[in-house]
Amino acid sequence: MYPVLFHIGAILIPSYGASAAVGVLLALFLAQRTARIAGLNASQVWNLCVVALFAALAGSRLLLVALNWTELRLHPVWMLGLAMIHHPLLAAFGALAGAVAAVVYGRWQRLPLWATADVLAAPLALMLAFEQLGALLAGSGYGTETGVGTASRWAVTYAHPLAARWSGAPLGVPLHPVQAYAALAFLTLSIFLLFWLPYRRQAGDVAGLLLVGAGVAVFVTEFWRDPEGRGAVLGGALDGPQVAAVALVVAGALVLLERKGPVEGRGLLPFRRTGAPGARTLCAGVVTGAPGARTLCAGVVKNGERVGHPSSRADTLTADGPAAKDEAANV
């Protein structure tokens, strides 16, 4: 394949970095779209993504330096090649650092946790798809040998010396394009999450589906990845990423559980009926459980006209019963 995308004089532009950069940019723009769908501040979501990405990159590289500090002290120039080294442990630590930074920034900006996680789900899956595309070009996380069966028809063969130097990919051997399998899985997951976002039952559902879907994708595709450097569990029946994938599925299932009590962002149906014929209300919250229950709404659409304004003190009060009408008149 092509570990080097192109040259600028003596400077090499690696395919992995270029593909990952494109994925990051597309994910940032998609996050603006999903933020608007979920009703969050798009500028705050953009800033959160930038902070998380910086923390992920810095965290993974700092871990690499810490693990190889003795050798790097003897050969400082090797630090220039740290960006070319890829490993599941580095990816996992970077993801953890990015998640911690996102949570801290989100709490500082008072962003709702689960709604923000839903907003980031589809962009994250899209970014992972492009990351795996870059891995395919670079030879990182390469697959097992295809042999002479049907899979040999779409096998990939690495011939560039830098694929072996940077990623350890074997040269001249037909391999499963497992990175393409994973990229297709993550792209499909991203599209599904994007379309599911407006129909979630409660905040956190889309994030839970991301965890489950990503866990399944990683667990399945690992069967076609070369096991070297990926750890062995249960006598080699599973590897390290598959154990992490099981943990992702369990975590996603827990997130998808119905949460009791009022939950920020529960239900995204854009309009809720108020009980009056021909009226629809864009609601921020509902108080129910008694006759004459009232609804606190951002505005009422009745007979084609909108009543009320979101900046009003008690935007719009609609209710059933004479007492509620008097209360609404005093607003």
C-alpha positions, 0 to 999 in steps of 0.5 A, a space after each residue: 500500500 502507500 504509507 507515504 501520501 506524497 513528498 514536499 521536498 525532503 518532508 514526508 506526508 504520511 498517509 495515516 496522519 493525512 487520513 486521520 486529519 481528514 477524519 478529525 475535520 469531518 468529525 468536527 463539522 459533523 459535531 456542529 450538525 449534531 449539536 444543532 439537532 440536540 439543541 446544544 451550543 455548537 461553539 461549545 461543542 467545537 471547543 470541547 472537541 478541540 480540547 479532547 483531541 489535543 488531550 488525546 494526542 498529547 496523552 498518547 505521545 507522553 505515554 510513549 515517551 514515558 515507556 521509552 524514556 531510557 532509549 530516548 535519552 540516549 537517542 533524542 533524535 528518535 523523538 522526531 519519529 514518535 508520531 509514526 508509531 501506532 499501538 492499541 495501548 497508545 490508542 486506548 490511553 489517548 482515548 481515555 485522556 481525551 474523554 477525561 478532558 471532555 468531561 472536565 471541559 463539559 462540566 466547566 461549561 455546564 454542558 449536559 453530560 448525556 446529551 453531549 455524549 449523544 452529540 459526539 457519538 456519530 462524529 467519533 464513529 466517523 473519525 474512527 472510520 478514517 483512522 482505520 482507512 489511514 491504518 490500511 494505507 500505512 500497514 498499521 494493525 495489519 491483518 492475517 494472511 489470506 492464504 489461497 481461498 476466496 479472501 485472496 481476491 481482495 487481499 492487500 500486499 505491502 511492498 514499501 519499506 516504510 510500512 515495515 519500519 513504521 508499522 511492522 507490516 510484513 512485505 510481499 505477503 497477501 493479508 486480510 484488509 482488516 482495517 477496511 473491514 473496521 472502517 466500513 463498520 465504523 462508517 455504517 455505525 456513524 450513519 446509523 447514529 446520525 439518523 437515530 439521534 432525533 429519535 432517541 428515547 432519553 439522553 445517552 441512548 446514542 452514546 450507548 449505541 456507539 459503545 455497543 456498536 464499536 465494541 462489536 466491530 472491534 471484537 469481530 474484526 480482531 479475528 482477522 488482525 495479526 495477534 502480534 503485540 496485541 496481548 493474549 487472554 484465555 490461552 490466546 482465545 482472545 486478545 487485549 482489544 477484544 477484552 476491551 471490546 467486551 467492556 465497551 459492550 457492557 458499558 453501552 448496555 448499562 448506558 442504554 438502561 432506562 434511567 428513572 427520574 427526570 433526565 436532561 434531554 429525555 425524548 426528542 420529539 419536537 412537539 408535544 400535544 397540549 390537549 387542545 384541539 389543533 394545538 401543538 406545543 414545543 415543550 421544555 418540561 411537563 408537570 403532570 399527575 393532577 387535574 389541571 396539570 400545566 405545561 411549561 413550553 417554549 411556544 404554542 403553535 395553534 391554527 398555524 400561528 405561534 403564541 408566546 416567546 422563549 424569552 418570556 418569564 414563563 414562556 407559555 402556560 397551557 392547561 385544562 381548567 378554569 384555574 389554569 386559565 386565570 394563572 396563565 392570564 397573570 403571566 
